[in-house]
Amino acid sequence: MKLADAIEQVFLNFQSNKFKTIMSGLGIVIGVIAIVVMLSIGEGLLVGVGGIVSGLDMDVITVSPAVYRIEGEKVFINQKPAELDDKDVHAIMNTAGVKMAKPRTSGGMSVKFRDEERASSITAISPTKEAGLSESIDKGRFLKESDRSALVIGSDVADKLFKMPLNPGMRVTITNKNNNASKEFTIAGILKKKNQNSLFEGMEIYTTHDALKDLLDIKKYTYSQILVTVEDPDSIEATSKKVEESLARLHKDEGYIVYMLKTWIEGFSQILTKVKFALGGIGAVSLAVGGVGIVNVMMLTVNERIKEIGVMKAVGASRENIRMIFILESGLLGFVSGLIGITIGAGISFLISRFGEIPIAVIWSSLAAGLVFGVVTATVAGAYPANKAAKLDPVEALRAE
């Protein structure tokens, strides 16, 4: 029997049993929809994370105080958090492979403009070490080391924090609620509006360390973190270890953490990738249920067509011919159902993303995976009924009523 004849026979069987074909294909359609939607959700999470970190420097090492310390493979917990100061900045700057060490200190403050008051975070920086920020000024000027009452703010702070937009020259009052220390600041400059998918983009408020010291009013001023940029991004792991060694000499019994944003993002992306395929696996379960339905329908079909199979064998059809017809029938059913499933699945994913505000990304690999799973599941489900049909005795089949 030629392949074209077998395909023609399959389509004739579909036409003669339309309702049964639709019902058996429905399980595959639902399963493929589930796979496409689940994979699209997982891919959307990955794309969302990529968008969030797109504006961040991946060649930066961050040093922060912690209640633990890591030396090689050993972890020492319940450590006194290290007090990072200028000695640490100097030690890091003298470490091989380090390009710049930028100390920063952050604190939660209250920002008041006219009669409006908002809670926000203020970050103190060393202006001469923040070349990237100084090049991002859109309005006004950047901070100077001598500034003790000036601010540089992000675009969203300027446009959205208060009812009236903020501009250079305007004054706001910043209050430390912990000690009620209050000080009036002048807005020196506003940063450019960048990719709004980046983490905290547009919500920055920067001042100098001297200005923040006045508000904190503490005996010993320390840094919340030190951002370390490296000379060669390809050697960031080696440079990170050297930074740890430099800090170990200053903080033998104190806790601190040295981590790379690049490593954290890669690890998080790996977790999300696993989540993506786990979601796809959940969709595959419903597809497997559809496969069981096809097995049942195909077994009923074999029983209903016993006499027809006997006639085909009587006129010369071999076991392989019979098996091929039933395998083609289930495979084509899976292919057509898969096409319908990926089309509906892509549409549902788009609607969820549009109206549900959930990050979803429909890519070709997700659609291909849904289609392949649909075809394979249907074909495998039809294998047993096809083999049973092929093994029927022609004489017994012709006697069947």
Secondary structure, DSSP 8 states (H G I E B T S, - for coil): --HHHHHHHHHHHHHHTHHHHHHHHHHHHHHHHHHHHHHHHHHHHHHHHHHHTTTS-TTEEEEEE-SEEEETTEEEES-EE--B-HHHHHHHHTSTTEEEEEEEEEEEEEEEETTEEEEEEEEEE-GGG-HHHHTTEEEE----TT-SSEEEE-HHHHHHSSSS---TT-EEEEEETTTTEEEEEEEEEEE----TTSTTTT--EEEEHHHHHHHH--SS--BSEEEEEES-GGGHHHHHHHHHHHHHTT-TTEEEEEEEHHHHHHHHHHHHHHHHHHHHHHHHHHHHHHHHHHHHHHHHHHHHTHHHHHHHHHTT--HHHHHHHHHHHHHHHHHHHHHHHHHHHHHHHHHHHHHS-------HHHHHHHHHHHHHHHHHHHHHHHHHHHT--HHHHHH--
